[in-house]
Amino acid sequence: MTEFQPMSPSERQIMRVLWANPNSTSGYIIEQLQRSFSWSDSTIKTLIIRLTKKGYIQIDNRKNHSTTLRRFLRKHNLTKRPMCF
């Protein structure tokens, strides 16, 4: 199994949206998170890019010219590893 870098609490919020709504667009994630947090669009996009670089999600730009995000890990697989914050 690939060793993943630890996820920050903010990055985990992105993953929670993806776990609940697989194959979400970046716009959908931004909309959902801004309901609960006062994060700017660019902050959320930065978190998405970090998760992509860490290997947790994949970006697919082919769907209707929007960015679709796919999670690589199921929630139960992620929680088996110790989380370091």
N, C-alpha and C positions, 0 to 999 in steps of 0.2 A: 504494500500500500504506500502511496505517495505521502511524504511528510509535509503537512501544510503549516505555514506560519500562523501564529496565534492571531485571532480576530479581536479587534477592539470592540468595546461596547457599542459604539456608533455603527461599526460595520455589521454587528449582529442585528441591529435594527433593520438594515437593508435585507439581510437574509431572512428575517421574520416575515417581511412582505413577500419575498420570493417563495418561502416555504408555504405560505397561505395561498399564493397566486402564482404558480409556476408559469414561466414564459411571459412574465410581465414586461411592459415597455418601461424605459427609463422615465417617461412622462408619468406613467401610472405610479411608479415608486415615489417620485417626487411629490405627486399629489397626496398620496397616502401618508407620507412622513410629515409633510407640512401641516397636516391636521393635528399632529401631536407635538411637533417640535418647531421651533422658530429657526429652522435651517434654511439657508438660501439654496437656490437651484444648483449653484456651482459647488457648494459644500457636499450636497448629495451626489453630484456627478463625480467629485473627487473620491468619495467613499466607494462608489461603484468601480472606478478605475483601480483603486487599491485592491479591492476584492478580486478583480480580474487578474491583476499582476500576481496576487497570492495564489491564484488557481481555484478559487471557490466558485466563480461564475464565468460564463462565456458570453460574449457579446455577439449578436447576430444582426447585422444591419440590413439584411435582405428583405425583411418583412415590411412591406408597404412604406419603405423609406423611414421607418422608425427604428429605434434601437430596442431589440428584444433581448432580454437577459434570461439566461438559463442557469439554474443552480446545478452544480455538479454533485453536491453531497446531500443525502437525505438527512433530515434533522437527527434521527437516531444514530446515524454513523458519526456525525460530528460530535455528539455529546459523549461518545465513548472515549474520546481523547481528553486528556486534562487541558483545561483552558487556562491560559496565562494572560492576565490583564496588567 
